[in-house]
Amino acid sequence: MAKKEQATEKKTASNKKETVVEAVNTPINPLDDAAASVDGQELSVEQKLSNLYSLQLMLSEIDKIKTLRGELPFEVQDLEDEVAGLNTRIQNFKLDAKDLETTIGQQRTKISEATALIDKYKAQLDNVRNNREFDSLSKEIEYQGLEMELAEKRIREFSHEAKVVADEIERSKTLYDERKADLKSKKEELNEIISETKIQEEQLREKAKQLETTIEPRLLTAFKRIRKSARNGLGVVYIQRDACGGCFNKIPPQRQLDIKLRKKTIVCEHCGRIIIDPALAGVE
């Protein structure tokens, strides 16, 4: 009796081991073909593919709306950045002009102080008592004269810089006004296009969001990944002339039959897009 129980336990353990090994060795398909459960309802592979294709159509319509806007959103963004940059540039130039004006004022103050000192030292020359005082006052007068010349030179240099800065401010203001006018025009054009397509886009996005809830999360994630990598934004395509509707590579007859049976999710071996039969896409 004990031997029989031991044999039964060994057999059970062996079966469990085989099950675990089988589970580990079985590859996990990101596009699992088991029926999805959405809100407690089981969806077949055919229903999943049909919902996925409907979602693809909605997203393609949204892509068309974005295409209609073209490069306008990017142009508007570029113009906004340029206008902001020009405004910052003008403000910086104004600060530079103010600093130059302050510096020129300081140099003029130096000239006034030097002139006053020269007059003072010249007046003292009449009352010198010896050659030493005379030489000392003469040197001070000469030094203040050099200070005046240096201040005048700096005033000329700073005045020239101030003129250059003033010209840059005027040039930047002109360019700023032009770009601001361009920005206003582009914004009006973009807003007009957006207002024409906004309601349609919102309706499509709402429907797409509702439809996404009926699709298995793992399949939806795979679809979005495929769509993102596809150049034309198509993640689901149907067979066209015995070829993939995305990359147009030929599909073997047996694979076409599997696709038409709608028993499992099949992707293109070349481009990775999900392939459905034309009838499911409503194409004869």
C-alpha positions as CSV (number, residue, x, y, z in Angstrom):
1,M,0.0,0.0,0.0
2,A,2.8,2.4,1.0
3,K,4.7,1.5,-2.2
4,K,1.6,2.3,-4.3
5,E,1.1,5.7,-2.6
6,Q,4.8,6.5,-3.3
7,A,4.4,5.6,-6.9
8,T,1.4,7.8,-7.2
9,E,3.3,10.7,-5.6
10,K,6.2,10.3,-8.0
11,K,3.9,10.2,-11.0
12,T,2.2,13.4,-9.8
13,A,5.5,15.2,-9.2
14,S,6.7,14.1,-12.6
15,N,3.5,15.5,-14.3
16,K,4.0,18.8,-12.4
17,K,7.6,19.0,-13.5
18,E,6.6,18.4,-17.1
19,T,3.9,21.2,-16.9
20,V,6.4,23.7,-15.5
21,V,9.0,22.8,-18.1
22,E,6.4,23.2,-20.9
23,A,5.3,26.6,-19.5
24,V,8.9,27.9,-19.3
25,N,9.7,26.7,-22.8
26,T,6.6,28.0,-24.4
27,P,7.3,31.4,-26.1
28,I,5.2,34.4,-25.1
29,N,3.6,36.1,-28.1
30,P,3.0,39.8,-27.6
31,L,0.0,39.4,-29.9
32,D,-1.7,36.7,-27.9
33,D,-4.5,35.0,-29.8
34,A,-6.5,34.0,-26.8
35,A,-9.9,35.7,-26.7
36,A,-9.8,39.0,-24.8
37,S,-12.0,39.8,-21.9
38,V,-13.4,43.3,-21.9
39,D,-15.9,44.4,-19.3
40,G,-16.6,40.7,-18.6
41,Q,-17.3,39.9,-22.3
42,E,-15.1,37.5,-24.2
43,L,-13.9,38.8,-27.6
44,S,-12.9,36.5,-30.4
45,V,-9.8,37.1,-32.5
46,E,-12.1,38.2,-35.3
47,Q,-13.7,40.8,-33.1
48,K,-10.4,42.0,-31.8
49,L,-9.0,42.4,-35.3
50,S,-12.2,44.2,-36.4
51,N,-12.0,46.6,-33.5
52,L,-8.3,47.2,-34.1
53,Y,-8.9,48.0,-37.8
54,S,-11.6,50.4,-36.8
55,L,-9.2,52.1,-34.4
56,Q,-6.7,52.3,-37.2
57,L,-9.1,54.1,-39.5
58,M,-9.9,56.6,-36.8
59,L,-6.3,57.3,-36.0
60,S,-5.6,57.6,-39.8
61,E,-8.3,60.3,-40.0
62,I,-6.7,62.1,-37.1
63,D,-3.3,61.9,-39.0
64,K,-4.9,63.4,-42.1
65,I,-6.2,66.3,-40.0
66,K,-2.6,66.8,-38.6
67,T,-1.3,66.6,-42.2
68,L,-3.8,69.3,-43.2
69,R,-2.2,71.6,-40.7
70,G,1.1,70.8,-42.2
71,E,4.1,72.6,-40.9
72,L,2.1,75.5,-39.5
73,P,2.3,74.5,-35.8
74,F,6.1,74.1,-36.1
75,E,6.4,77.4,-38.0
76,V,4.3,79.1,-35.3
77,Q,6.5,77.7,-32.6
78,D,9.7,78.7,-34.5
79,L,8.3,82.3,-34.9
80,E,7.3,82.5,-31.2
81,D,10.9,81.4,-30.3
82,E,12.4,84.0,-32.7
83,V,10.2,86.8,-31.4
84,A,11.0,86.0,-27.8
85,G,14.7,85.8,-28.7
86,L,14.6,89.2,-30.5
87,N,12.7,90.8,-27.5
88,T,15.4,89.5,-25.2
89,R,18.1,90.8,-27.6
90,I,16.5,94.3,-27.6
91,Q,16.3,94.4,-23.8
92,N,20.0,93.4,-23.6
93,F,21.0,96.1,-26.1
94,K,19.0,98.6,-24.1
95,L,20.9,97.6,-20.9
96,D,24.2,98.0,-22.8
97,A,23.2,101.4,-24.1
98,K,22.3,102.5,-20.5
99,D,25.6,101.2,-19.2
100,L,27.5,103.1,-22.0
101,E,25.5,106.2,-21.2
102,T,26.5,105.9,-17.5
103,T,30.1,105.3,-18.4
104,I,30.2,108.4,-20.8
105,G,28.7,110.4,-17.9
106,Q,31.4,109.2,-15.6
107,Q,34.1,110.2,-18.1
108,R,32.6,113.7,-18.5
109,T,32.6,114.1,-14.8
110,K,36.3,113.2,-14.8
111,I,36.9,115.9,-17.4
112,S,35.1,118.5,-15.3
113,E,37.1,117.5,-12.2
114,A,40.4,117.6,-14.1
115,T,39.5,121.0,-15.6
116,A,38.7,122.3,-12.1
117,L,42.0,121.0,-10.7
118,I,44.0,122.5,-13.6
119,D,42.5,125.9,-12.9
120,K,43.3,125.5,-9.2
121,Y,46.9,124.4,-9.9
122,K,47.4,127.3,-12.4
123,A,46.2,129.7,-9.8
124,Q,48.7,128.3,-7.3
125,L,51.5,128.8,-9.7
126,D,51.4,132.5,-9.1
127,N,52.2,131.9,-5.4
128,V,55.0,129.3,-5.6
129,R,58.0,129.9,-3.3
130,N,60.5,127.7,-5.0
131,N,61.2,125.6,-8.1
132,R,60.2,122.4,-6.3
133,E,56.6,123.6,-5.8
134,F,56.5,124.9,-9.4
135,D,57.6,121.6,-10.8
136,S,55.2,119.7,-8.6
137,L,52.3,121.9,-9.7
138,S,53.4,121.7,-13.4
139,K,53.4,117.9,-13.2
140,E,49.9,117.9,-11.6
141,I,48.6,120.1,-14.4
142,E,50.2,117.9,-17.0
143,Y,48.8,114.8,-15.3
144,Q,45.3,116.2,-15.2
145,G,45.7,117.2,-18.9
146,L,46.5,113.6,-19.7
147,E,43.5,112.5,-17.7
148,M,41.3,114.8,-19.7
149,E,42.7,113.5,-23.0
150,L,42.2,109.9,-21.9
151,A,38.6,110.6,-20.8
152,E,37.9,112.4,-24.1
153,K,39.3,109.4,-26.0
154,R,37.1,107.0,-24.0
155,I,34.1,109.2,-24.6
156,R,34.7,109.0,-28.3
157,E,35.0,105.2,-28.1
158,F,32.0,104.7,-25.9
159,S,30.0,107.1,-28.0
160,H,30.8,105.0,-31.1
161,E,29.8,101.8,-29.3
162,A,26.6,103.5,-28.2
163,K,25.8,104.4,-31.8
164,V,26.4,100.8,-32.9
165,V,24.2,99.6,-30.1
166,A,21.5,102.1,-31.0
167,D,21.6,100.9,-34.7
168,E,21.4,97.3,-33.5
169,I,18.3,98.2,-31.4
170,E,16.6,99.8,-34.4
171,R,17.5,96.9,-36.6
172,S,16.3,94.4,-34.1
173,K,13.1,96.4,-33.5
174,T,12.4,96.4,-37.2
175,L,13.0,92.6,-37.4
176,Y,10.9,92.1,-34.3
177,D,7.9,93.9,-35.8
178,E,8.2,91.9,-39.0
179,R,8.4,88.6,-37.2
180,K,5.6,89.6,-34.9
181,A,3.4,90.4,-37.9
182,D,4.3,87.0,-39.5
183,L,3.5,85.3,-36.2
184,K,0.1,86.9,-36.0
185,S,-0.7,85.9,-39.6
186,K,0.5,82.3,-39.1
187,K,-1.5,82.0,-35.8
188,E,-4.6,83.3,-37.5
189,E,-4.1,80.8,-40.3
190,L,-3.5,77.9,-37.9
191,N,-6.5,78.9,-35.7
192,E,-8.7,78.9,-38.7
193,I,-7.6,75.4,-39.7
194,I,-7.9,74.2,-36.1
195,S,-11.4,75.7,-35.8
196,E,-12.5,73.9,-38.9
197,T,-11.2,70.5,-37.8
198,K,-11.3,70.8,-34.0
199,I,-14.8,69.3,-33.6
200,Q,-14.1,66.4,-36.0
201,E,-10.8,65.7,-34.3
202,E,-12.3,65.7,-30.8
203,Q,-15.1,63.3,-31.9
204,L,-12.6,61.0,-33.5
205,R,-10.4,61.0,-30.4
206,E,-13.3,60.3,-28.1
207,K,-14.5,57.4,-30.3
208,A,-10.9,56.1,-30.5
209,K,-10.6,56.3,-26.7
210,Q,-13.8,54.3,-26.3
211,L,-12.8,51.7,-28.8
212,E,-9.4,51.2,-27.1
213,T,-11.3,50.0,-24.0
214,T,-12.6,47.1,-26.1
215,I,-9.1,46.0,-27.2
216,E,-6.9,43.7,-25.1
217,P,-4.2,46.0,-23.5
218,R,-1.3,43.8,-24.6
219,L,-2.6,43.8,-28.2
220,L,-3.2,47.6,-28.1
221,T,0.3,48.2,-26.8
222,A,1.8,46.1,-29.6
223,F,-0.4,47.9,-32.1
224,K,0.7,51.4,-30.9
225,R,4.3,50.3,-31.0
226,I,4.0,49.0,-34.6
227,R,2.1,52.1,-35.6
228,K,4.8,54.4,-34.1
229,S,7.6,52.7,-36.0
230,A,5.6,52.6,-39.3
231,R,6.4,55.4,-41.7
232,N,2.8,55.9,-42.8
233,G,1.3,55.3,-39.3
234,L,-0.4,52.0,-40.4
235,G,-0.3,49.3,-37.7
236,V,-3.0,47.2,-39.3
237,V,-3.2,46.5,-43.0
238,Y,-5.1,44.0,-45.2
239,I,-3.9,41.8,-48.0
240,Q,-3.6,43.5,-51.4
241,R,-2.8,41.4,-54.5
242,D,-1.4,38.6,-52.4
243,A,0.9,41.0,-50.6
244,C,1.1,42.9,-47.3
245,G,-0.7,46.2,-47.6
246,G,2.1,48.0,-45.7
247,C,5.4,46.9,-47.2
248,F,3.9,45.0,-50.3
249,N,6.0,41.9,-49.8
250,K,4.4,38.7,-51.1
251,I,2.5,36.6,-48.5
252,P,2.7,32.8,-49.0
253,P,-0.7,31.1,-49.8
254,Q,-0.8,29.1,-46.6
255,R,-0.3,32.2,-44.5
256,Q,-3.0,34.0,-46.5
257,L,-5.3,31.1,-45.6
258,D,-4.5,31.5,-41.9
259,I,-5.2,35.2,-42.1
260,K,-8.6,34.6,-43.8
261,L,-9.5,32.0,-41.1
262,R,-9.2,34.8,-38.4
263,K,-8.2,32.3,-35.8
264,K,-5.0,34.1,-34.7
265,T,-3.3,37.4,-35.0
266,I,-0.7,37.3,-37.8
267,V,2.0,39.9,-38.4
268,C,4.0,40.5,-41.6
269,E,7.4,38.8,-41.5
270,H,9.0,41.8,-43.2
271,C,7.5,45.0,-41.7
272,G,5.8,43.6,-38.5
273,R,2.4,45.1,-39.3
274,I,-0.7,43.2,-38.3
275,I,-2.4,41.7,-41.4
276,I,-6.1,41.1,-41.8
277,D,-8.1,39.7,-44.8
278,P,-9.8,42.3,-47.1
279,A,-13.3,41.1,-46.2
280,L,-12.8,42.0,-42.5
281,A,-11.6,45.5,-43.7
282,G,-14.8,45.8,-45.8
283,V,-12.9,45.5,-49.1
284,E,-14.1,43.1,-51.8
